[in-house]
């Protein structure tokens, strides 16, 4: 297994505004988990987590309730929540 080097936290935060539009586009199709979003974007899950929590703090996304305790949370756009 190849070990990858992690990017500096400041570099990850610098990409946040650019990644918001890409994450929003991914979530417009359907609610997704962090690993699903990471795979779609081609970025590590730990970076996606940082961007998602920034979007959650800003009120742009919300997590759905988990079906089982071991499941991942699925995230959706806040505007989808208001339409339901």
QUIUR-V805453 format. One record per backbone hydrogen bond with DSSP energy under -1.0 kcal/mol. CO is the residue of the C=O (numbers start at 1). NH is the residue of the N-H. Records with the same first field share a line. If there is no record, write none. Layout:
# QUIUR-V805453
CO->NH / NH
This chain:
# QUIUR-V805453
8->12
9->13
10->14
11->15
13->16
15->19
16->20
19->23
20->24
21->25
22->26
23->27
24->28
32->75
33->37
34->38
35->39
36->40
37->41
38->42 / 43
44->48
45->49
46->50
47->51
48->52
49->53
50->54
51->55
52->56
53->57
54->58
55->60
56->59
60->78
62->76
68->71
74->64
75->32
76->62
77->81
78->82
79->83
